[in-house]
Amino acid sequence: MADSRKNVDLVLEGGGVKGIGLLGAVLELHEAGYSFPRIAGTSAGAIVATLVAAYQKAGKDLGGLEAVMNDLDCRRFQDQSLLDKVAGPIGDGVDLLLHDGMHSGDYLTEWLTPLLEGIGVRTFADLAIEDPEGTLLPYQRYSLVIHVSDLTRRVLVRLPWDYSQYGRDPGAEKIVDAVRASMSIPLYFRPVQFAVRPEGTVTWVDGGLLSNFPITVFDRTDAKKPRWPTWGVKLSGEPAGGKDKPVKSALRIAIGSLETLMSDWNRYRLHEEGVNRRTVYVDTTGISAVDFGLGEEEKKRLFESGREAARRFLEKIVQQ
C-alpha cells in the first residue's frame, strides 16, 4: 500500500484553534491516497504538521490523529497563574506587563511531549530523511519544517533548517520547543527566549507574524521540475471581504494590528501564478484563532469543513 500512494509536500497555515480544520483536510487527502514526504507549518499549522510527520515516521495510522484532537481540551491553552485566578482580567494585564504574554504556553509542551516521545520522536534527528537523488541541500533533509519569527534579528526562521545560524545542531534540537515558539501569538502567549551559542539570546514568537502561509518553502529554485507537487491548506475561504471588528481599547488596537498582519500579510501571494491552484481553502467563518472555549459542535464543524474543502480541491485537481 505504501508504494502505491502518491507523494505531495504540504504547507499548513497558522490559525490557532482553527487548526482543527487543517487536520480534517490532511486526513481527507491521506484517505484519498496521498502521503506527505515533507510538511511545513506555522503556529497551529506547526502543531498539525508535527503530529502528521511524527505519525508517518513511526508508521502509525494517521486516522488516529482524529481521536488525539477530539481528546484535546483547547481551554487548557489559556493556562492561568495564581494572579489570574485571583484578579481575573487585571491579572492578565499584569502577566502581559511582567512576562510579555497573558498565558505561559506551558500546556502545549505538557500535551505534545508525551505524544511524540510515545512514538519514538523527540528531536529533529528523528525526522531526518534520505535523499538518494541528491536534490536537497544537507540542511533541508528533514520531513518537518516549522516557521518562527525572530524579533531580535527581524527575520523569519525555518526550523530545523536555520538552527546552524544560532550555533546549534539542528538534529539535536527538540521538536516540541520549535512548535512552542511557532505558536507564541504575541501578547497572548509568552515569547520564547532562545539561547544562541556561544552566547546571547534571541526572542522568538509566532511564525505567522512574518509568514503565516509559507507556500513556497519547498519550491525548487534551480528551475527544474519538482519531483511531486506542493499543496497548501489555508484556514479561510477564497479571498473576500471580512467582517467588521470594533476596536475600542489600546489592547484591542494591539491585538487587531497583529491579527491584520498575521492574516493578510501573505494574501497577495494567492494571486500569483499557480498558488491559488494548489491551495485548499478551509472555511472557518465565525471562529477566531484564540477562541479556546470552542464547543464540541464547533470543533466538529471545523474538522468536517476541512474534509469538505479537501474533497472540493481534489475534484478541481482532477478537472485541471
N, C-alpha and C positions, 0 to 999 in steps of 0.2 A: 504493500500500500504506500509506504513512504516514497519509493522510487517513482510512483505514478503521479504524485502530487505536483502541482505547478508552483514554481517559485515566484514570489513577489516580495520586494522590500517594502516596509511600511513606515509611515511617519504619522504620529498621533499628536493632535493639537492639545494644548492645555485648556483647562476649563473647570477646575475644582470638582465639585460633586457631580458635575455633568459628565465626568469621565466614565460613569456607568454606561452611557451611550456608546463610548468608544469600544468597550468590551463587547457589547451586543453586535456591533459591526464586525469586529475582528472574528468573533465566533461564527458569524454567518459566512464570512469569507473562508474560514477554515473548513466549515462543513461543506462548502462548495468545491473543495478540493485543493485549496491553496495552503502552502507553507511559507514561512517568513524567515529567510536566512539572516536578514538584518532588520532591526526595528528600532526606530528612534522616537523620542517623545519629550515633551516639555510639561512640567507640573503634573497634572492628573494624567497626561499622556505618558509621562515618565513612569508613573506607577503601573499603569496597564502594560506598557512596553516591557517593563522589568519582569512582571509576572509571566507574560507570554514567552519572553526569551528564556526565562528560567525553566518553565514547564517544558518547552521544546527540548532544551538541553538535557533535562532529566528523563526525557522520553515519556512524559506524563500526558494524559488526555487533556487537551485544552478545555474541553467541556466542563471539567471540574472547577474551572475558574468562576463559573456562574454561581456555584454554591459559596465560593470564597467571598464574592461580592455580596451575596444575599445575607451572609452572616456578619458583614461589616456594619458596625454601628457608627455612622458618619458623625453623630453628635459628639463622639469622644475626641474628634479632632479639635474641638473647641475646649481643650482642657483648661481648667480653672485653677489659679493659685488660691491660696488661703485668703489673700486680699480680695480677689474677685468674688469669692463666696460670701465674704462679709460685707463688702462695699458695693457689689454689683457693678453697674456701668462706670462708677468712679474708679473702681479697682482696675477695670480695663484701661482707663485713661492713664492711671499710674504705671501699669505694666508697659504701656506704649512708651511712656517717657523714660522709664528706667531700663527697659530691655529692648526697645526698638520694635516691639511687637506685642499684640494683645494676648497671643497664645504661644506656648512653648514649642509646639510641633512634636513633642516627645512621643505622642501616641502613634504617629506614623512609624517611628523606629521600633516601638514596642510591638506593633502589629505585624510589620513587614519582615523583621529579622527572623523570627521563628518559621515563617512561611518559606523563606528562601533557604535557610540552613536545614530545614526539614527535608529538602530535596537535594541537598548537596551543593548549593550555590551560595557563595559568600562574597568572594571578591571578583573583580573583572577577569582575573585569570581563569575563573571557572566558565566564562563565556567567550573565551578565545576561540577563533575559528580557523580552519585550514584554508589556504588559498593556493591550490595546486597550479592554477593558471597564472599566478603572479600579477593579477590585475589590481590588487590592493597594496597600498604602502603599508609597511610593518605596523605603524601606529593605528591603522584602520582595521586591523584583523580581530574585530570583536563583533559579536552578534547584537550588541546593545549600545546605543548612543543616547546620552542624557544631556539636555541643554540647561545651562545655568547662566545667570547674568552676574558678572563680576563688577560690583560697584566701585571697587578700589582702582581697577585698571580700565574701567569703562569699556569692557569687551564682552562679547558672547563667548562662553566656554563650552566646548563639546567634550563630554567625559565618556570614556577614558582617553579619548584622543589627545587632549591638551594637558594632561597631568604633568607631562615632562617639562612644560613651561613653568611649572611651580616647583621643580626639583623633586618630583615624586615619581615612583614606579607605578605605571598605570595598572599593571596586573595585580599589585599588592593592595590596591585601594578597595574599601568595602563599598559594594553597590548601594546599600541602603543609605549610606552617607551622601552619595551623589543624588539620590532620589529626594532625601530630606532637604537638600539645598534647592533643588529644582522646584519644589512645591512651596517655597517660602514666600508667599504672597506678601509684598511689602506692607508694613503696618499691621497686617493681620497676624502673620506668624513671625517669630523672631528670626532674623537672618543667621546664616552660618558663618562663623569666623574660621577660615581655613588656614592652617599653618603652612607657610611657604618655607622650603629648605634652600639655603642653610638657616635663614632667619626671617622673621616678619610674618604678618598675617594679611589676608585679604577678606573682604566681605562679599559673600555670595547670597543672591536672592533668586526668586522665581525666574526661570529662563524665559518665561513669556514676556518679561519686560522688554527684551530685545528681539526675541524670535519665538512667538507663540506657535507658529506653524512652519517649521523649518523644512519645507517640502523638497528643497533642492539638496539636502545634506548628502544623499547618496548618488547624486548625478555625477556622471563621468565628466572630467574636464579635458580629456585628450581627444575629443571629437569622435571617439569610436562608439560603435553601437553597444548599448548596455546588454549584459548577459540576460537580464529579465527586467520587467518594469518596476518602477517605484510608484506606489499609490499612497495617497494621504487620506486621513479621516479627520474631518473638521466638524467642530461642535456648533454648527449654526446652519440655518437654511442658506440657500444660494443668496448672494449679496442683495440686500434690500434695505429699506428704511427701518430704523429701530424705534423702540418705544421711548417716549419722553421719561426722564428720571429727574424729578425735582432735586435741586442741590441747595440746602438751607443751612449748612454749617461748615466750619473750617475743615472738620474731619471728613465730611461728605465731599467737599471740594477735592481734598487729597485723594480719597478713595475713588471718586469719579474720574479724576485725572489718570490714575493708574489703570482703571478699567478701560478707559478710552484708548490708552496707549496699548494695553495688552490685547485688546480685542480687534483693533483696527490697523495696527502698525503694518501687518503683512497683507492686509486685504487687497491692496493694489496688485499684489503678485498673482491673485487668482485670475486676473485678466491677461496675464502673459500667455503666450502661445503654449499650449499643451498642459498647463497647470490645471485649468478647470476640468479638462477631460479626464484627469487621473485623480480627482478628488471626490471622496464620499462625503456628502453633506448630511449630517445628523440634525434633525430638527429638535432643538432644545428650548423652544419658545416658552417664556414664562418662568424659567428656572435660572436662578442666579448661581454663579460659581461658588459662592460662600453660603449657600442655603443648606447648611449642615443638618438642619432639622427635617430634612426630606422624609416624607412618609413612604410607606411601603408601596402604595399605589403609584406615587410619582416615580419611585425608583424603577418599578416595573415598566412604567410608560417610557422612561428614558432608555431602558435596556431594549425594549421592543422597537423603539424609534431607531436605534442603532441597527438592529437587524433589518428593518424595513428599508433603511437608507442603503445598506449594502446590497439588498436584493435589487433595488432600483438601479444601482450603479452597475451591477453585473449584467442586467438586462440591456443597459445602454452600451456596455462594452461589446456585447455580442452583436449589436446593431452597427457598430462602427466598422 
